[in-house]
Amino acid sequence: MENTKKSPLTRPGMIAQKLGFGQVPDTIDQPFDYGAVARDIDESIAVGRERRRQNELDKRRRATYGFMQAQQAQGLMIPSDSGYAAIDSYAASVSRDMADRGSQLVTDLENGKISSAEFGRLYGTLQSQVGQVKPLLEGLQNAFATYATDNAQGVISNANSKENEAFFQAGIEGKGRLELDENGVVVFVGKTADGPFSIPANQLAKMPRPIKKVDSFASLTKATATALGTPTEQFAIDPVTGQPTDKAIMSSVPVDLRNTEFSTAVRSSFDAFLDANGMDGLKSLAVDHGGFTYDEMEKMSNSGQYQPTMKDFTANELNNIPGIEELANETFANKLEFEMEKLWIANTAAQTVDKQVTHWKQREYDLQMAKIAAQDRANRARVNSARTGTERMILNTTNALKKLPAPTANTLSQWLRSAPNDAPITIQQKDGKFYMRKRLKDGTYDKKGTPIGDDIVSNPSVFAQFIATKMYGLPLYSVQNNFNYGPIKKVGPLKKIRQFFNI
């Protein structure tokens, strides 16, 4: 009997039935193909694994595209926190629009609707628009912030045009708006009482800039004038040879444009100002400090290259600024530059002369005071030499006593110390009172002494006169008006108690 392999399942369940076990008679001549079933199972397992692998890859790809979308959107965002409504509103709007368009491009790339090359081209276009918008918004923000700050500080120049002032005010008040023109260029547009304005993103250099008021001519030229007008030690010039001699003198720089030192200093200072402030600085000088109207300033600034003639100098300038006519041989960028440099030179020259006069007057004053002091010393010496020996003694003693402090219980010793050895009296202090002791024939002083009245002791000026006349022997006329001490304040009983207890 032929050996036939049976199913490994003892009971044909659902899987066995699916595979055909128990449905085919055992008496069939052809055996069951278990190899085909095994291969089918292996293939199903492989398909399941591939499906799981594809799902995992899809998850990773979707995460990658999501991250890519976030990055692209971030690159298309424009800050919207400038504080100016027109700028911030447009920045927020355009940021949302560009971010949505960028995200859609990533989705289209993921779904295969566009190629990577097409994605790069389209996304580059979006980035170019960001490159337009960001500089424009930053430029507008800086211009508005500068104007607002300068206006609050009161340093806005009168050289700003009405159109520019209106433009800045419109931006601060949020009246302007940003939009795309027919060429796809972002433009800041709006309308004011002085007419419409339009600032394209590709013409930022033409955007109005607030002109700040510069310092006055006097302030700007003060340092140069001080240096030029202060006398310094220099060698005198020989009038015949024109060469320096070995004689040193104190001299300042002469106010003359034909003098190299003066010309170099004053004109270099103007060039430094022009380099730092440009045409805006010249405009402010003209309108804010030069006495020109706005229209006059505009006309001069738009004159083109300008070469002055002698008609451009007033008689006052020719008379007071030697060498000013030298400017007629030069070419200036415009008439405004010429007029402002001329005023610069005039102000420097005037301040330099003032400084020179001040130094001259100071030297003259010092000389006069020295002469007066010398004359006083000579007069005193002459008067002193005309006095007798007694008069000189009286004057010297009186002057010495005037330098002493007011005579009191604490300072009396200083008055006694300088007294003559043969003084007719001496003064003694005992129990808070003062006594006058007269000199006896044997050269001693009486022991009892005579009390000095309170009306004398209580008044330091009178007490000083008493000592000077009685002890030093000075005549009353020499001391009568020479002691002017303040009165002594009496100490009351309460104050004495506080002093005793240190409270």
C-alpha positions in Angstrom: 0.0 0.0 0.0 1.3 3.4 -1.0 2.5 5.7 1.9 0.5 9.0 1.8 1.5 12.0 4.0 -1.4 13.3 6.1 -2.1 16.8 7.3 -0.2 17.8 10.5 -3.5 19.1 12.0 -5.3 16.4 13.9 -8.6 18.4 13.5 -9.3 20.4 10.3 -10.1 23.8 11.7 -10.5 27.1 9.8 -6.9 27.4 8.6 -6.9 23.7 7.5 -10.1 24.3 5.7 -8.7 27.4 4.0 -5.8 25.3 2.8 -7.9 22.4 1.6 -7.3 19.8 4.3 -10.2 17.5 4.9 -11.9 18.3 1.6 -9.9 16.2 -0.7 -10.4 12.4 -0.5 -7.5 10.4 0.8 -7.8 8.1 -2.1 -6.8 10.8 -4.6 -3.9 9.7 -6.7 -2.0 13.0 -6.7 -0.5 14.1 -3.3 -1.1 17.6 -1.7 1.5 20.4 -2.6 2.7 21.6 0.8 5.6 23.5 -0.8 3.3 25.8 -2.6 1.4 26.6 0.6 4.7 27.4 2.4 5.8 29.6 -0.4 2.5 31.5 -0.3 2.9 32.0 3.4 6.5 33.3 3.0 5.4 35.6 0.3 2.5 37.0 2.5 5.0 37.6 5.3 7.4 39.4 3.0 4.5 41.6 1.7 3.5 42.5 5.2 7.1 43.4 6.1 7.4 45.6 3.0 4.1 47.3 3.8 5.3 48.1 7.3 8.6 49.3 6.0 6.9 51.6 3.5 4.6 53.0 6.2 7.6 53.7 8.4 9.3 55.5 5.5 6.2 57.5 4.8 6.0 58.6 8.5 9.6 59.8 8.4 9.1 61.6 5.1 6.1 63.3 6.3 8.0 64.5 9.4 10.8 65.7 7.2 8.5 67.7 5.0 6.7 69.1 8.1 10.0 70.2 9.5 10.9 71.6 6.0 7.6 73.5 5.9 8.3 75.1 9.3 11.8 76.1 8.3 10.6 77.6 5.0 7.8 79.5 6.8 10.2 80.9 9.4 12.5 82.2 6.6 9.5 84.0 5.1 8.3 85.7 8.3 8.8 89.5 8.6 9.0 91.2 12.0 5.9 93.2 12.8 6.7 94.9 16.1 8.0 98.3 14.9 5.2 100.3 16.7 4.0 101.9 13.5 0.5 100.7 12.3 1.2 100.9 8.6 4.4 98.9 8.8 3.2 96.3 11.3 -0.1 95.7 9.5 1.6 95.0 6.2 4.4 93.0 7.8 1.9 90.6 9.5 -0.2 90.3 6.3 2.6 89.6 3.9 4.2 87.2 6.4 1.0 85.1 6.6 0.6 85.1 2.8 4.2 84.1 2.1 4.3 81.5 4.8 1.1 79.9 3.3 2.5 80.0 -0.2 5.8 78.5 1.0 4.0 75.7 2.8 1.9 74.9 -0.3 5.1 74.6 -2.3 6.5 72.0 0.1 3.2 70.1 0.0 3.2 70.1 -3.8 6.8 68.8 -3.8 5.8 66.0 -1.4 2.9 65.0 -3.5 5.0 65.1 -6.7 3.0 67.9 -8.3 6.3 69.9 -8.8 9.9 68.9 -9.2 12.7 69.8 -6.9 14.0 72.2 -9.5 10.6 73.9 -9.9 10.4 74.1 -6.1 13.7 75.9 -5.9 12.7 78.4 -8.5 9.3 79.2 -7.0 10.6 79.4 -3.5 13.5 81.6 -4.7 10.9 84.1 -6.0 9.2 84.2 -2.6 12.6 84.9 -0.9 13.3 87.7 -3.3 10.1 89.4 -2.2 11.2 89.0 1.4 14.5 90.6 0.3 12.5 93.6 -1.0 10.1 94.0 1.9 12.4 93.7 4.9 14.8 96.5 3.9 11.9 98.7 3.1 10.2 98.2 6.4 13.4 98.6 8.3 14.2 101.8 6.4 10.7 103.2 7.1 10.9 102.2 10.8 14.3 103.9 11.2 13.1 107.1 9.4 9.9 107.4 11.5 11.7 106.6 14.8 14.5 109.1 14.1 12.0 111.8 13.2 9.8 111.1 16.3 12.8 111.2 18.6 14.3 114.3 17.1 11.0 116.1 17.1 10.4 115.3 20.8 13.9 116.7 21.6 13.3 119.8 19.6 16.2 119.3 17.3 14.4 119.0 13.9 15.8 121.5 11.5 13.7 124.1 9.6 15.5 122.9 6.5 13.1 120.0 6.2 10.6 120.4 3.4 6.9 120.5 4.0 6.5 117.4 1.9 9.0 115.5 4.0 7.4 116.6 7.2 4.0 115.4 5.9 5.5 112.1 4.9 7.0 111.4 8.4 3.8 112.5 10.0 1.7 110.2 7.8 4.0 107.3 8.7 3.8 108.0 12.5 0.0 108.3 12.3 -0.4 105.1 10.3 -1.8 106.8 7.2 0.5 105.1 4.7 0.2 101.6 3.3 2.4 99.1 1.5 1.3 97.4 -1.8 2.8 95.8 -4.9 3.0 97.8 -8.1 2.5 96.5 -11.7 6.1 95.3 -11.7 5.8 93.3 -8.5 7.8 95.9 -6.5 6.7 96.7 -3.0 5.8 100.4 -2.6 5.0 102.5 0.5 2.2 104.8 -0.7 -0.1 107.3 0.9 -1.5 110.8 0.6 -1.1 113.9 2.8 -2.4 117.5 2.6 0.7 118.3 0.6 0.1 115.6 -2.0 0.6 111.9 -2.5 3.9 110.0 -1.8 5.3 106.8 -3.2 8.5 105.1 -1.9 9.5 102.0 -3.9 11.5 99.2 -2.2 14.2 99.4 -4.9 14.8 103.1 -4.3 15.4 103.3 -0.6 18.2 105.8 -1.1 15.6 108.3 -2.3 13.5 108.0 0.9 13.2 111.3 2.8 15.5 111.6 5.8 14.8 114.0 8.6 17.3 116.8 8.8 18.6 117.4 12.3 19.5 120.9 13.5 23.2 121.4 13.8 24.9 123.7 16.4 25.4 127.4 15.7 28.3 128.9 13.9 29.6 130.4 17.1 29.6 127.0 18.9 31.1 125.1 15.9 34.0 127.6 15.4 34.8 128.3 19.0 37.5 125.7 19.5 39.3 126.8 16.3 39.1 130.5 17.2 40.3 129.9 20.8 43.4 128.0 19.5 44.1 130.7 16.9 43.5 133.7 19.2 45.6 132.4 22.2 49.1 133.9 22.2 52.0 131.4 22.0 55.7 131.8 22.0 56.9 132.4 18.5 60.1 133.8 16.8 59.7 137.4 15.6 59.9 137.9 11.8 62.6 140.2 10.4 60.7 142.9 8.4 63.5 143.2 5.9 64.3 139.6 5.2 60.9 138.1 6.1 62.7 135.3 8.0 62.3 134.3 11.6 64.8 135.8 14.0 66.2 134.4 17.3 64.0 136.8 19.3 61.0 135.0 20.9 57.8 136.9 21.4 54.2 136.0 22.6 51.9 136.3 19.6 48.7 134.8 18.2 47.9 133.8 14.6 46.9 136.8 12.5 43.4 136.8 11.1 44.2 136.7 7.4 43.3 134.0 4.9 46.7 134.7 3.2 48.3 133.4 6.3 48.9 129.7 5.9 48.3 128.8 9.5 45.1 130.7 9.8 43.7 129.5 6.4 44.6 125.8 7.1 43.0 125.8 10.5 39.7 127.5 9.6 39.1 125.8 6.3 40.1 122.3 7.7 37.5 122.7 10.4 34.8 123.5 7.8 35.8 120.5 5.7 35.6 118.3 8.8 32.1 119.6 9.5 31.1 118.9 5.9 32.5 115.4 6.0 30.5 114.6 9.1 27.2 116.3 8.2 27.1 116.5 4.4 24.5 118.6 2.6 22.0 118.2 5.4 24.4 120.0 7.7 24.9 122.9 5.2 21.1 123.2 4.8 20.6 123.4 8.6 23.4 126.0 8.9 21.7 128.2 6.2 18.1 128.0 7.5 18.6 127.6 11.2 21.7 129.9 11.7 22.6 131.7 8.5 19.5 133.8 8.1 18.4 132.3 4.8 14.9 131.2 3.9 14.0 127.7 2.9 13.5 128.7 -0.7 16.8 130.6 -0.8 18.6 127.6 0.6 17.0 125.2 -1.9 17.9 127.5 -4.8 21.6 127.7 -3.7 21.8 123.9 -3.1 20.5 123.2 -6.6 22.8 125.7 -8.3 25.3 123.1 -9.5 29.1 123.8 -9.5 29.6 127.4 -8.4 32.6 129.7 -8.9 32.2 133.0 -7.0 33.2 136.4 -8.3 34.0 139.6 -6.5 30.3 140.5 -6.6 29.7 137.7 -4.1 31.6 139.5 -1.3 30.2 142.4 0.7 32.2 145.5 1.5 32.1 144.4 5.2 33.6 141.0 4.4 36.4 142.5 2.3 37.2 145.0 5.0 37.1 142.7 8.0 38.4 139.4 6.7 41.8 140.0 4.9 42.3 137.5 2.1 38.6 136.6 1.8 38.8 137.4 -1.9 41.0 134.3 -2.3 37.8 132.2 -2.4 37.0 133.7 -5.8 39.6 131.5 -7.4 38.0 128.2 -6.3 35.1 126.1 -7.5 32.5 124.9 -5.0 30.0 122.0 -5.3 27.2 124.6 -5.2 26.5 128.1 -4.1 25.2 126.8 -0.7 28.7 125.4 0.1 30.4 128.7 -0.8 28.0 130.8 1.3 28.3 128.5 4.3 32.1 128.4 4.2 32.2 132.2 3.9 30.0 132.5 7.0 32.2 129.9 8.8 35.3 131.9 8.1 33.6 135.1 9.2 32.5 133.7 12.5 35.9 132.1 13.2 37.7 135.4 12.3 35.4 137.4 14.6 35.9 135.0 17.6 39.6 134.9 17.0 39.8 138.7 17.1 37.7 138.7 20.3 40.1 136.2 21.9 43.1 138.3 20.9 41.5 141.5 22.3 40.7 139.7 25.5 44.3 138.5 26.0 45.5 142.0 25.1 43.2 143.7 27.6 44.1 141.1 30.3 47.8 141.8 29.8 47.1 145.6 29.9 45.0 145.2 33.1 47.7 143.1 34.7 50.3 145.7 33.8 48.2 148.6 35.2 47.6 146.7 38.4 51.3 146.0 38.8 52.0 149.7 38.3 49.4 150.7 40.9 50.8 148.2 43.5 54.3 149.5 42.9 53.1 153.1 43.3 51.3 152.3 46.5 54.5 150.7 47.9 56.5 153.7 46.9 53.9 156.1 48.5 53.9 154.1 51.7 57.7 154.1 51.8 57.8 157.9 51.1 55.2 158.7 53.8 56.9 156.4 56.3 60.3 158.0 55.7 58.7 161.4 56.4 57.4 160.4 59.8 59.4 160.9 63.0 60.7 157.9 65.0 57.8 158.2 67.4 55.2 158.3 64.7 56.7 155.2 63.1 56.7 153.4 66.4 53.1 154.3 67.1 52.0 153.1 63.6 53.9 149.8 63.9 52.6 149.0 67.4 49.0 149.8 66.4 49.3 147.6 63.3 50.7 144.8 65.4 47.9 145.0 68.0 45.2 145.1 65.2 46.4 141.6 64.2 45.6 140.2 67.7 42.3 138.6 68.6 39.7 140.5 70.7 40.9 140.7 74.3 39.0 138.2 76.5 39.8 135.9 79.4 41.3 133.4 77.0 43.3 135.7 74.8 44.5 138.3 77.3 47.9 136.5 77.6 48.6 137.4 73.9 48.0 141.1 74.6 50.3 141.0 77.7 53.1 139.0 76.0 54.1 141.9 73.7 53.8 144.7 76.3 56.9 146.9 76.9 59.1 146.0 79.8 58.5 149.4 81.4 54.7 149.4 80.8 53.0 151.8 83.2 50.4 149.2 84.1 49.7 145.5 83.9 46.4 143.6 83.9 45.6 140.6 86.0 42.6 138.3 85.9 41.2 136.9 89.2 37.9 135.2 90.0 36.5 136.1 86.6 37.3 139.8 87.0 40.1 142.0 85.6 42.3 144.2 87.7 44.7 147.0 86.7 47.9 147.1 88.7 50.0 150.2 88.5 53.8 150.2 88.2 55.6 151.4 91.4 58.8 153.4 91.6 60.8 150.3 92.4 59.6 148.7 89.2 57.1 146.3 90.8 53.3 146.5 90.5 50.9 147.1 93.4 49.5 143.9 94.7 45.9 145.1 95.3 45.1 146.5 91.9 42.0 148.4 90.7 39.0 146.6 89.2 38.3 147.4 85.6 34.7 148.3 85.0 32.3 145.9 83.3 31.4 148.6 80.7 35.0 148.4 79.5 35.6 144.6 79.8 32.2 143.7 78.2 33.1 145.6 75.0 36.2 144.0 73.3 36.8 147.1 71.2 36.8 149.5 74.2 38.9 146.9 76.2 41.4 146.8 73.3 41.6 150.6 73.3 42.1 150.6 77.1 45.0 148.2 76.9 46.6 150.0 74.0 46.5 153.4 75.7 47.2 152.4 79.3 49.7 149.5 78.8 51.3 150.3 75.5 51.2 154.1 75.9 49.6 154.7 72.5 47.8 158.0 71.9 44.0 157.7 71.7 43.8 159.1 68.2 45.9 156.2 66.9 43.6 153.5 68.3 40.2 155.1 68.4 38.9 153.6 65.1 41.2 150.7 64.7 39.5 148.0 66.9 36.1 146.9 65.7 35.3 143.6 67.5 31.8 142.2 67.9 30.2 142.5 71.4 30.5 139.6 73.8 27.3 137.7 74.3 26.5 137.0 77.9 25.9 133.5 79.0 22.6 133.0 80.9 22.2 130.7 83.9 20.4 128.0 81.9 23.3 127.8 79.4 25.8 127.7 82.2 24.0 124.7 83.7 23.9 123.0 80.2 27.6 123.7 79.8 28.4 122.3 83.2 26.5 119.1 82.6 27.6 118.9 79.0 24.0 118.9 77.6 
